[in-house]
Amino acid sequence: MAKNLILWVIIAAVLLTVFQKLDSPVSNQEIAYSQFIERVQSGQVKKVTIAGASITGEYNNGQRFETIRPGHDPKMMDDLLEHNVEVQGKKPEQQSIWTQLLVASFPILVIIAVFMFFMRQMQGGGGGKSGPMSFGKSKAKLLGEDQIKTTFTDVAGCDEAKEDVQELVEFLRDPAKYQRLGGQIPRGVLMVGQPGTGKTLLAKAIAGEAKVPFFSISGSDFVEMFVGVGASRVRDMFDQAKKQAPCIIFIDEIDAVGRSRGVGIGGGNDEREQTLNQLLVEMDGFEGNDGIIVIAATNRPDVLDPALMRPGRFDRQVVVGLPDIRGREQILKVHMRKVPVTDDIDAKVIARGTPGFSGADLANLVNEAALFAARANRTTVTMEEFEKAKDKIMMGAERKSMVMSDKEKENTAYHEAGHAIVGRLVPEHDPVYKVSIIPRGRALGVTMFLPEEDRHSISKRGIESNICSLYGGRIAEEMTLGKDGVTTGASNDIERATQYARNYVTKWGLSEKLGAQLYAEEDQNAYLGSSGGGQLSHLSDETARTIDAEVRDLLDRCYKTAYQLLEENRDKLELMKDALMEYETIDTDQIDDIMNGQKPRPPKSWSDDDGDKGGAGADATEETESKLDEDSSEDNQGKPASEH
């Protein structure tokens, strides 16, 4: 709209200039009135044209002139006639009707253009249906059955979810098959899952398989500043869908409009609640919407209104979770079709090393590997590029341009070695995958743990082992630098260890003194899959003190265990520190050598030419390990990262 306004102004200015040019006379020489009288009396003037006070004329030599008569001069006509000057009279010059009309209407056009611009801005901009007179029109984009090329073969890693929605495809292909037996297909399907798990892709695949029209819209497209606009758009969307039935309406991020009514401080938003009310009526009201299936996606089902979730509306929930190892392998194969890879690429091996990755993460992994290969001017993507891409996604990009001092580098090596050794020695801890003192992201160094297989829960012993390994870096600093020499690098370790311990006591019921009782309430506004834990409430002072004492006791016990392990393996700490100072990055083979008391072999990817590839500084070191999804009791081993 802003471009249109500027265009109108330019066009009006050009037209005004053109009309003025058309109406403007030929340029003449301007002279003073006294000179004009002198030249008349000297016989130089051939003819004149008088229009009010304006006088134009022509000399005997053909040159034209013009002047302005300052007042009434009765002798001028006598002089002109006496010297045989040809005299003509002319009406005062006036603007053309078109110029007058344009000049008069220009301010009105500008006001109308500005008004239309602001009206467009208030309803979210855009074109087409979002004109000034289209407030209540739906913004849903219609994709015809021939435009959707996505099918179930393009969706991998969610076999159970595909089975749940297969029935929808059959209904859309042959509705009479179910209607003959009196069966009714679900009117609404709610897809629930963490971001990037493929909810939108699965919805599009349903439409592609069924070969039906597909309306796509976001929940935020309904809500505007004017009350009633969102409800009007819902009505218009369903009216359009009825004309295309059977069809699918897909509403992405439905929590933007479907939140519970009447909650929060000061009540709900009137416009949003009106929109939600209209959506409830359209899905299951007096008028039926046969042949219309509404599919919605969200990662926050806990905030949706109960009326939206009841049978007859979104009465079927399809959970699209993070893929397991087999699902990740299938997803990788789907994305590898678009990338030229070498024959030695094994998707199963890559899948085993990427636990907790969503479909979007795996697509990003393949893309990053392709970019690494392109930078190296290769024609195919090798396993080396996939390893680099995995390290970049899980641990952050290397910061080779920043140089650390030898002292800071050595301290980082001790810190990361402490994490790795304690993690290797405690029971039920994920194996150490890689240790590096090359700065990545905001971290000076990285210790990465990867599980051998997918895990969905963690034992009491495993939680205590995780706390021990988190304290390993701080303890290693204390043993080598002294208590007064420890750095702030373990701040994130301490934060995570404390969170583990508090959940251990208040949420998971693992404290013998407090028993299996919940002492924390979940935050209703928390995102699905968040790991922040709940807030303590309705607790007596004595119970709160007991909780604090139990948390402190657990942390102290784990700290002492980790300290004892590092004291007993001080030689291995020094060996790993020396290896990190020499190679900067070590993996499982070198760690095995160190834990056996041997000098580690050089890493496979290391060469003498790589000696300067380290050293960059930042404020925080980072160790990467499996992160427990504390709200769903699932272990998101995928992209573990914590800063210290």
TAZILIN-V361828 format. One record per run of one state. SS is the DSSP state (2 for helix, 1 for strand, 0 for the rest). FROM is the first residue (numbers start at 1). TO is the last residue. Records with the same first field share a line. If there is no record, write none. Layout:
# TAZILIN-V361828
SS->FROM-TO / FROM-TO
This chain:
# TAZILIN-V361828
0->1-1 / 24-28 / 31-32 / 42-44 / 52-53 / 60-63 / 69-74 / 83-85 / 90-96 / 123-127 / 131-140 / 144-151 / 155-158 / 174-174 / 180-187 / 193-198 / 211-212 / 222-228 / 245-246 / 253-253 / 257-258 / 260-269 / 284-291 / 299-300 / 305-305 / 310-315 / 320-324 / 337-340 / 342-346 / 353-358 / 376-380 / 382-382 / 396-397 / 399-405 / 426-430 / 437-439 / 441-442 / 444-445 / 451-459 / 482-487 / 507-520 / 522-534 / 536-540 / 569-569 / 584-584 / 596-607 / 611-619 / 621-621 / 625-626 / 630-633 / 637-641 / 644-644
2->2-23 / 33-41 / 75-82 / 97-122 / 128-130 / 152-154 / 159-173 / 175-179 / 199-210 / 219-221 / 229-244 / 254-256 / 270-283 / 301-303 / 306-309 / 325-336 / 347-352 / 359-375 / 383-395 / 406-425 / 460-481 / 488-506 / 541-568 / 570-583 / 588-595 / 608-610
1->29-30 / 45-51 / 54-59 / 64-68 / 86-89 / 141-143 / 188-192 / 213-218 / 247-252 / 259-259 / 292-298 / 304-304 / 316-319 / 341-341 / 381-381 / 398-398 / 431-436 / 440-440 / 443-443 / 446-450 / 521-521 / 535-535 / 585-587 / 620-620 / 622-624 / 627-629 / 634-636 / 642-643
